[in-house]
C-alpha cells in the first residue's frame, strides 16, 4: 500500500552528491557502507535513476524538488553567469531562479515545518530553518567560507548550529558537519521535511576519481552520518527516510579547453590589460559537456569563426557530439543555448581560457555533466519507512519521478507540484 494524501508523515531526504549505485553495491566495497546496505535491504530501491542534461548538481537538485526537467524549472546549469571571462562567477544559489513551485513551497502552504542544510538552489527560499548552499565565488575553498551561508541562513540559525559543531571544526570533513547539524535540527525542531545535501564524496570523486580510495573514504563518512540520522528518526514510525543522488560519475584521463580555441578564433575581446573579455559569446562548462550561447546577435563572421573553432576542437577527438537546439528540446534541456558540445569518453571540458587546447592529464580525475544516458551517469534512490516494501526493486527511474513521490510520502497530493509524473509505487 502507498501512503495516501490523507496520511501526514515526516520525511527526511539525504542527497549524496554524485553517487552512482554500482559504487556502493560493488561486492569488494559493499562492507564499507553498512548503513546504505541496511537501508536498501529495508526499503524500496531503484536499480538506477536517469538524471537530467547536463547531469550536474544544480539542475539535478532542482528536478528532485520540482519534478520538472531543466527546460521547465529554469536551472539549466550550476552557473548563473554565462560570461566565461568573469573571474568569480556566481552560481544558481537562489530559489528565486526556480520557475516552478518546489517541494518546500507546497509543504509550507500545507502547514508543514521545513528544514534544509546546504541544499542547492535554496537561498532565500520559504524554508523555516535554512542554511543554504552558497559561498563567495572569489574564495579559494568554499568549504571554509562560513560567513556567506551564515548571512543567507534563517536569522540566528547558523550561529546556533555552529555552537553545536564548534568542537568538530578543523577535525571533521564537510559531511560529518552536515550530519551532526542534521541531527541537531531533527532533535531540536522535529521538522516535517528535512533536506540534507552531502558533498564530500562528489568533491573527492572529482579530485581523485569516483572509485578512488579518497572518494570511498568520503562515502564512508556520509554512510556513517546516514546511520546516525536513521537511528535518530527511528523512534517516529511516521517518518520516512529517503537516500538519493543527483547524477553519477565517471573517471577521466584527458582535458580539453574549448574556450582556448574560441579565444584563438577571436570570439572574445581583449581588455586594456590584455586579458580576455566578453564579446558576444557565452559559455558554461559542465565537465562532460559545454553549453554555448550568443549573448548578442552574432554577425556572419562570428558564426564562421565559431564553426571553424568547433571543427578544430572536433579534430582533437575530444568531442562526442554537437547537440543542436532540436536535440536540446528533446532532452528537455537549456532552451537558450545555441548548442551544447558533448565530451568524448575519457575527456572532460575545462573552463580554462589559456594554455594548451588539449592536455593528456586532467586536473580532475572524475567528472559528470554528460548525457543522462551516458554509462556511469546513473543516480540512485532508496526509501525506507512504513508501508514501503522491504527489498522492493523499483527498476530504472527518471529523476523527475522523485518529487511527486516525496510529496505523496508527506501525505500531500502528488499533483500539488507542477510535475506530470506519477509517484512511485513503493508498497
N, C-alpha and C positions, 0 to 999 in steps of 0.2 A: 504493500500500500504506500502511496506517496503522501507526504504531508499536504494537507489541504489548506486552502486560503483562509479557512476559519480558525486554524490552529496556530497560535502565536508561539514562535520559538526564537531563541537566541542563536546567533550564527557567528562563528569565528573563522575568518578566511586568512590563511597563511600562504603568501606567494613567495616561492623560491625562484628568484630571477634566473632565467636561462637553463633551468633544469629539464633535461630530456629524460624520458622514463628509463631507457636502457642503461643509463649511468648508474642509477641506484639499484636496478634489478640484476645487474651483471653478477653471475654466481661468485666470481672471485672477490667482489667487494660488498656484496649484499649484507654480510655480517657487520659491516661498519656502520650501517644505518638501521638499527633495530626499531626505531620508532616509525620510520617510513614503512618498514616491512609490516609492523604491527597494525598500523593504520590501514594499509591496503588490505590486509587479511580480514580486518574487522569491518571494512566498508565496501563501497562500490567504487570501481576504478576504471578509467579509460585505458585501452591499450595505447592510445596516443591521441593527442589533441592537435588539430591543424591550426596553426597560427594565422596571422594576417600578413599583408605585404605593405611595407617591409616588415620582416619578422624581428621587430625590436621592442624595447621595453615600453615606451610611452604609447605608441599605437595599440600595443597588445593589452596593456592595463586599462586603457580607455575602453577597449572592447569588452574586457572582463566585467566592467561595471555598467556598461550600457547595453550590451547585446548587439551592438552595431559594428559594421566594418569602418575602417578609417574614412572612407568616402562619405559616410553619413555622420559619424561623430565628430569629425573635424580635426583629429590629431593625426597628421599624416607622417610625422617623424618625431624624433626626440627634440629637434631644434625649432625654436620659434623664429630664428633669423635665417633668411635664405642667402645672406651675404657671406660667401666663403672667405672673404678677405678680412672679415671682422675678427679682431684679436680675441675677444672674450664673448662668445656667442651665447645668448640666453636660451634656455630650454623651455619646453612647454610645461612649465611648472603649475600654471594657474588653471583652476577649474573653470574659469570664465571662458576659456578657449573651447570647452565642450559645447557642441551644438545640439545636444540631446540630454534629457534627464539621466542622471546617474543613480545607482542603487541607493546612495546616501540621500539623494533628494526625495525619492519616493518613500524611503523608510522614515525620514524625518516628518514628512507630511502626514504619515500614518501614526505619528506619536512615538516613534522609536528613538532611543538614545544611541548615537553613533560615536565610535572612536576609531581613529586611524593613525598609524605610525609609518612615516616615510613612504606613504602611498603616492605613486606618480600622478600628476595632474590633479592634485587635491588642494593646493594652496588657495586659500580664500573660499573654500567650499563650505556649504552649510553642514558642517560636521561639529557636533557638540564638543568633542575632545580631539583636537587635531594637532599633530606635529608633522607637517608635510615634508615631502622630499623637495628640498630647494637649497641651493647654495650660491655663493658668489662665484660666477664663472671665471673670475680672474685669479682665484686661489689655486695653488698647485695641487692640493689634495682636498677634495670635497668632504672626505670623511672627518677632516679636522676643522671644518667650518661649522661651529655651533651657533654663532651669532645670527646667521641668516635664518635658519629654521626657527630659532627662538623668537625672532621678530615676527614671523608669519604664523606662529602657533597660536592656539587658543590662549588668550591672555593669562599669564601666570603658570600655564601647564608645563612649559619646558623647564622652568626653574624647579617646579615641584618634582618632576620626574628626575631631573638632574641630581637632586639631593639624594634620591634613592640609588642612583647609578654612580655617585661620586667615588665610592671605594673601588669600583671596577675600572675607572678611567685610566688609560695608559697601559692597562694589562689585558683588557678584553678586546676581541675583534668586533666589528660593527654589528654582526648578527647576534652575538652574545648580549650586546647592549640593547638591541631591539627586542630580543626575547625577554629580558628582565623588565624592560619598560612595558611590554605587553602584559606580563604577569601583574605588574603593579596596577595598570589601568583596569584589568579584569577584577582583581581583588578589591580595589578601592571603589570602582564605579559601576561594575556589572553592566557594561553596555549591551544593548540588544544586537548590535553589529560591531564587530571588531575586525578591522582590516590591518594586516601587518605585511610589510614588504621586506624580505630578506635579500641582501645584495652581495654578500661576501663571496658566495660561490661564483656568481657572474664575474665579479672583479678578478678573481683568481683564474677563472677559466679563460678570460681574455689574456691575462698576462702569461699564463703557463700552458694553456690547453685544457679542454673540457674534462679529460680523464687523467690529468696530471696529479701527482701526489699532493701538490698545493691545493688544487681545486677540490679533491676528495676530502682533504682535511677541513677545508672550509665548509663542505657539505656536512661533515660530521658535527660541526658547530651548530648549523641550522637544525640538524636532526635532534640534537640534544635539547635545543630550545623548543622544538615541537613536542617532545616528550613531556617537558615540564608544563607546557601550556595544556596539553591533553589531560595531564593529571589534575591540573587546577580546575578545569571545567567539568571534570567527570562527576562532580557532586550534583550537577544540574542535568538531569536526563533530558530536558527540553532543549539543550544546546547541541547544535550540530557543528562538527569541525570539518572544514574543507581545506585541503592542501592542494595547491595548483602551481602552475608556472605559466609564463607568457610566450615562451619560444624555446627552441633548443639551441644547440651549439655544435660547431664543427672545428676541427683543427685546421690551421692554415700554415703554409710554408713561405708564400711569396706575397709581396705587397706591390700594388700598382697605385700610382698617384695621378688620377685623371686631371686634377687641377693644374699639374705641371704642364701637361701638353696643351691644356686650354690656354694657359698663360703664354706659352711659346707661340701660339697662333693668334695672339693679340686680342683675346677675349676679355681681358681685364685691363684697366687703366693703370697708370703709374703716378704715384703721389710725388710731391715735391722732393721728398727724401729718397725717391727711387723705389719705394715699396709698392707692392701691388694694391690696387684699389678697385672697388666695384665699378663696373661699367653697366652692361645690360644683363649679363649672365649671372644667374644664381645657381647654387648647387648645395646639396646636403648629402654627405656620405653616411651610409648605414652599415658600413663594413662589408657586407656581402652584396651590396647594391649602392647605386648613387643616383639621386634624382637631379635632373637638370631643368632649369626654369629660365624663361625670358621674362625679366622684370620690367622691361620696356619693349615696345615693338622693335624687333630686330630689322636691320637692313638686309638686303640680299647678300651683301658681302659678309655680314655677321653669320648668316646661315651657312654660307660656303665655308667660312673659317671653322665653324663648329663641326660641320660634316667631315672636313679634312682632319680635324683633331680626333674625332671619333674613329675614323679609319685608321689613323696612326695607332690609337690605343688598341684597336681590334687586332692589328698586326702583331702585337706583342704576345697574343694568346691569353691575355688576362680577361677577355670578355666572353661570357657565355651567350648573352642575348641582349639585343636592344628592345626594350619594352615600350611600344608606342602607346598613344592615348587610347586606342581601341582596346588594347590588351590591359591597360591600367583600369579601364572601366570594368572589364570582365573580372579583374582581380579585386574590384571594389576598393581601389587604392586612390592615391592623390589625384584629384581632378585638375590641379593647377600645373602639374609637371608637364613639360614639353615631351619628355620621355624619361625612362629610367634605364640604367645600364646594370645588368646582372653580371656579377663576377663569375669567372670560370672556377670550377672546383680547385681547391688548393690556394686560390688567390683571395686577398681582401683588398678593398679600396681604402686608401689613406686620404686624409684631408690636407696633406702637405701641399704647399704652394711652390716649394723649391726642392732642389735635389734631383736625383735620377727618377725617370719615369717608372722604372721597374727595379725592384730590389729582390735579390734572391733570399733575403731574410726579412722577416716581418717583426716589427716591434711587438705586436700582439701575436700570440701563438694560438689563439682561438677567436672565433667571431660568429656572428649571425647576421640577419638582415636579408638573407636570400629569399627566393620564392618559398612560400609555405610548404610547397610540395618537395622541396629540396631535402634529400635524405639527411637526417640529423637535426632538422628544424622543428621536430615534433615537441610539443609541450606535454605536460602531464596534468592529471586531475584525479583526485580521490576524495570521497566524502564518507564520514562515519557519524552515526547518530541513530536515534530511534527511528524505526520504520525504514531504515536503509538496509538492504540485504547484504549480509556479510559475504565477501568474496565475489560479489557480482561483477561480471565483465561487461562494461558499457561499450566496448568496441572502440572504433575510431570516431572522435567527435570534432566538431568545429568550436573554436574559441567563442563564437557568437552564441552558442547554446548555454554558456555558463551563467550569464546574468539572469535570464528568466528562471533558471534553476535555483539560483541563490535567493531570488525574490520568493519563490514558492517555499523554499526551506524556512523562510522567515514568517510564513503564513500570509504573505502578500499575494494579491492576484498576479499571475505570471504575465498578464498583458498590461501591467501597470507601467512598464517601460515601453520605449518606442520600438523594441525589437519584435520582429515577426516570428522569431524562433520559438519552438515549444520547449518547455522544461524537460529535463531528462527524467526518465522513469527509473528511480533509484531503488524502489522496493522490490 
